[in-house]
Amino acid sequence: MGNPCAIIGIGQTRYQTKRLDVSIAGLLREAAQRALEDAALTWDDIDCVVIGKAPDMFEGVMMPEAYLADALGATGKPMMRVHTAGSVGGSTAIVAASMIQSGVHQRVLTIAWEKQSESNATWALTVGGPHSTSLVVGAGGYFAPHIRAYMRRSGAPDHIGTLVAVKDRENALLNQYAHLRIPGISREMVEMTPMLWEPIRYLETCPSSDGACAMILASEDAARQAPNPPAWVHGTAMRSEPIFFAGRDTVNPQGGKDCAADVYRQAGITDPRAEIDVAEVYVPFSWYEPMWLENLGFCAEGDGWKLTEAGATSLKGDIPWNASGGVLSSNPIGASGMIRFAEAALQVRGMAGDHQVDGARRALGHAYGGGAQFFAMWIVGSEKP
Amino acid sequence: MKDIAIVAFTQSRHSAEENGLSETEMLLPLITGVKEQVGVSRFDFTCSGSNDYLLGAPFSFVSALDAVGAWPPISESHVEMDGAWALYEAWVKMQYADIETALVYGFGKPSQGSLREILARGYDPYYLAPLGIDAVSMAALQARAYLARSGAKEGDLTAIAARSRAAGRDNPFALSLDDPAADAPYDVAPLRVHDVAPEADGAAVVVLATGDKVAEISARTGLTPAWIRGIDHRADPHSPGVRDLSVSPSARLAGQKAGAAGVEVAELHVQYSHEELILREALDLGDDVVVNPSGGPLAANPMMAAGLIRIGEAAARIHRGENRRTLGHATSGPCLQQNLVAVLEA
């Protein structure tokens, strides 16, 4: 695991459909400045900048980290750009953590973002390569068949996705940064919305958001000087598998299972449901909550929907999932994974505000991407490992 | 820092023409070949560098995984940068993680589009890109600034192009390019056509190892391991208006941090002739240091692999016992904005 790594600063922007008042650099600057304030540091204190975002086609700026170097105070510093599809926010945090764990740096600024109003995400995700035909329309078009396969395999009743959509949006009402805050959100409201990709209804999908999320990661010495409680990294893991492959289980991907097993091993977790107090899991379509409950080993295969139906994942349940409102409530794609990682850290720091889970001491941050083939996870805790 | 070595390097025969291969097809023989060479079929970590805009579609690295054989699932990551930064990410991870081998690759097919137009999409989208300035024009601004400050002449640039092209003709992986013509036209003055690196499709693969794996793999390949004695990368501001384009402070800093002094050979990511002179100065390379014996990017510039190839070429000289201390350099962004330096030793 290397040297201890702490999260000592976290900054987010308010997520919303369009941020017309700021440039791309201004958006990132806002999140980074808030993270620096949380850590009581200045730009000069930062040794290295690690940037993450999803495809450059979302904004039409190729390798935008070059342009962002000026705004992020990267002059004279190492700066690098991670891109692992939808899991990128998580992978970026893991690469940043590796800079501390290896002893290469003392204080690293990591930041992930998307300004989706600059373009149209569904279009940008639909463009196929010159050597292949695009078979789907947007991410929903790709994931809907896998959700149907899950329903068939598990025997889950039709309303489970609706329950997740309501629960996450209710949580979002407690999060000042969340994008979709729908007063009085209810099952009826979700069921009234149009079917987009059967069985996914409009309110069972994530929004397109503008937003950025930043973290300051620090060595043990640097963390000692931080004014607010740190979160400590107890484990990190990434896994990838091919997108097309006859033996691949797209409902319960092996990559996700392996990634979870690796990160649990590092953190000494044998029973995730009992030992993890709160989880921020990448659920861009409501049905991915029960699917990932199984994939992440919180229950046996086929039982995920039962946990959701019983309310186990609600704020009052024994395993709150997505207390922040999750990806269903805010989705600046490239940042969404880092938001999961940052929200997990906020929970164990006791700094999650109105959506704080009482006594959260150990949390899971999770992200996935591509055709549910790229996974990034970390476990953070209030105690130094 | 933990001792980590480059134990294998392979690259494609770079092509200036679209050859009908997908990126995955371009990578497949290289990755398959390197696995056989080192006798390792599963690496503890894999990291790659590429760019979506070259393909004109999102997620260009996704299908490249097919060349790796990512089943059962692998521990893997990707940078949207030259593969040299993927090597850096792997090197950092190997410092602390319980892993002994890493596979690193970079690939790009600029023949699928107009590279100049694509690179122009990489500039500040509010103030710089709308001016319509392309990559060669940006480089020409820098060349002009350098010539004005240093007193170097256009003929000095031509000499660099001539030396690089001659070396490239001896390199089976580079393009075979004629000597610069005496009456070669300007591309964007003061850069003549031979001062601009020729676009090429290509890919490169590097294997890193540590611990017992180094001796094990080296015994199998018969190659001397190239130990990474220092590696560092730094950035300059993006806006050409806020920096002195005639110098490269980020290259100087990266060189100092990586310990560039005393190298015998330097493989520099020179995409325009004048960059060699700026980099020689920044890295404090004396006249006795051989620069780009492979021909460098001026003899073949496969985007997103060319920087990794510089490190690979620097390592290969140690592998073959030709040198004991070499340097590999990679750059990213306009006008040498970001620079990475790796110092290797036998």
Interface residues (C-beta under 8 A of the other chain):
Chain A: M1 G2 N3 S23 I24 V49 A54 P55 D56 M57 E59 G60 V61 M62 M63 P64 E65 A66 Y67 L68 A69 D70 A74 T75 G76 K77 P78 M79 M80 R81 V82 H83 T84 A85 S91 I94 V95 S98 M99 Q101 S102 G103 V104 A124 L125 V127 G128 G129 P130 H131 S132 A237 M238 R239 S240 E241 P242 I243 F244 F245 G247 P253 Q254 G255 D258 C259 D262 G370 G371 Q373 F374
Chain B: M1 S22 T46 N51 D52 Y53 L55 G56 A57 P58 F59 S60 F61 V62 S63 L65 D66 A70 W71 P72 P73 I74 S75 E76 S77 H78 V79 E80 M81 W85 Y88 E89 V92 K93 Q95 Y96 A97 Q112 I118 L119 R121 G122 Y123 D124 P125 Y126 L128 A129 D232 H233 R234 A235 D236 P237 H238 S239 V242 P249 S250 L253 S332 G333 P334 Q337 Q338
